Amino acid sequence: MSDFAEFGAREKEGWANGGIVDAYIKYFVPITDHVGNHIAENHIVAQDKVLDLCCGQGTLTAVMSEKGANVTGLDFSPEMLAKARRSAPSAEIVEGDAMAMPFDDAVFDKVVCNFGMMHIPDQPKTLSEIRRVLKPNGEFIMATWVGPAASPAFAAVFGALKAHADFSAAPAQPDLFAFAGRDYAEATMAAARLALLNHETVDSEWVLEQPTELFDIFVTATVGAGMLVRSQTDETIEKIAASIAETVSNKFSDGSKFHVPVPVAVISAKAS
């Protein structure tokens, strides 16, 4: 964790910012809800005891509760937790650390982490905690972003960053796309005694009004990518924004809007 300690501190600080939280809900939640609904439909049944890890604003917490599951939501952001309590009033909502969960051993049938793993400094430790709180043969399901090689949205953003940004200007952070690689996901989960069951891609997209919106999403509605962009000079930020807007305009125009694909990896594993 020490390599990513500053990243962890910045994440906690960033997700306490109401502006970032509101921008995230505006831009990311249509996608995360789409994927969350896929997870709930395919993995959650009535009477399941479920931990919604990194529950955020609680919309997936609510969906799983409405299916009849007994859901506990855990997050480190007071801003998100306040929204989760409104979204899912029948769920138990807890403030806590994914790397040191405030739960007994073997209490959950399922643990779901919908776009949360990339915000955690020590991911192997978190996987060990997930294994600890799962019942024998319990299931872990997570969603994460597919990397630039197969994601047009992230290719546009990270292509511009690699061309213009100084990555050393921001604190080191875990690989955003690591679990989208099946081999990495399988090996890393196996080290925590979680046996991979399935590794699939779910299609989703941003529908944008303007080609400049994709840059706006990453600078206003994220912490990790946002801190990298904001650490650059004004001239560099302008180059990054212009490069992303040019890619969106040239590649993703569809009538009056811009449709930018952003595929997602959904991964499931069994407590072994």
C-alpha positions, 0 to 999 in steps of 0.5 A: 500500500505504501506506493499508493498511500498518497493516491489513497489520501487524495481519493478519500479527500476527492470523494468528500467533495460534493462537486466531484460527487455530483459530477460523477452522478451526472456523467458516470451513474447512467453507465454504472447503473446499466452495469449494476442492473446487469449484475443484479439480474444475473447474480442476485436473488431474493434472500441473499445477504449482500455486501455492496462494497464501495456502494457510492450513491446507493442506486445498485444497493436499492436495486438489490434490496428491491429484489428481496436481498438483505443488503449492506452498503459500505463506502468511505465517502460521507457525501456518497453515503448520505445519498445512499441512505436516501436511495436505499432506505431499507438497506444498512449503510455503513461508513468504512474501509474496504481494506479493513471491513467492519464485519465478522468472518463469513457473513455474506452470500455475495459481495458486489463491487461495482466500479469500486476496486480502482479507487482502493490503494491496496487491492490484494488486501481488499480481495483478502477481506472480501474472501474473509467476509464471504460465506463458504462458496459465496460469490464476489462480483465486480465491474471495472473499465476495459482498457484503451486497447479495446475501449474507444472512450479510454483510448481517446482520453489516455491517448491524449494524456500519453501524448501530452501529460507528465505522469510524474506530476501526479501520485502513483496509482494502481492500474485502472484497467488491471482486472479487465485482463482475464489472466491478471484477474484470475491470478490476483483473485486466486491469491486471495482464495477466490476462484474465477467463475466468469469474465465478460464484457458488457457494452455501454456508451456515453451519449454526449451533446458536445465533443468537449464533454468527454474531457469535462467528464474526466476532469470534473467527475473523477479523482484519479484521472482528474488529479493527473490532468489538474497537475499539468500546466495550463498549456498542457491541459489545453492540448489534452482537451483539444486532442480529446475533443478532436477524436470525439468529433472525428470518430463518434459523431452521430447526427446531433450527438456523439456516441462514445463506446465505453465497454466494461468488464464484469468478473465473478469469482467463488470463495474457494 
